Amino acid sequence: MNFDIVIVIMSFSINPYLRKEAVSGLNDFTGYALVQTTTTIGNIIYLYVKKHNFQQITIKQENLQFSLASSALTILSSYKMNKLLKTNYTSILTTKIQVFTIISSYILDYLLNTNYLTKKQILGVFLMLSGIVLTKT
């Protein structure tokens, strides 16, 4: 398995637990502001360290529009995740989110790229949905 994938998996697994602790005891907006401020500071530091990698090129309007849409979805999901983490068990919440993210990714991949599911993927979807249905919430 690619090491970059391992880093993303570990980050996605650990981050909700850290975020839940960060926003506990804060109202929704203060918790969101805290998480986004520290994320912005981290991004600024990272971009400063990597500034030598920037290229002077013209960014197409289409790229900017897709980036703005992606950012809007990130803002929405981050705010809603903070709210959900305050009132739910982290492991149950993230498991459901990940399963439905996988399934919606398959659906979008089919609609946008006409990629069909293999038999193993269909079995995997069935098993994931069965796990959610059978898990006590």
Buried (B, 14 or more C-beta within 10 A) or exposed (E): EEEEEEEEEEEEEEBBEEBBEBBEEBEEEEBBEBBBEEEEEEEEEEEEEEEEEEEEEEEEEEEEEEEEEEEEEEEEEBBEBBEBBBEBEBEEBBBBBEBEEBBEEBEEEEEEEEEEBEEEEEEBBEEBEEEEEEEEE
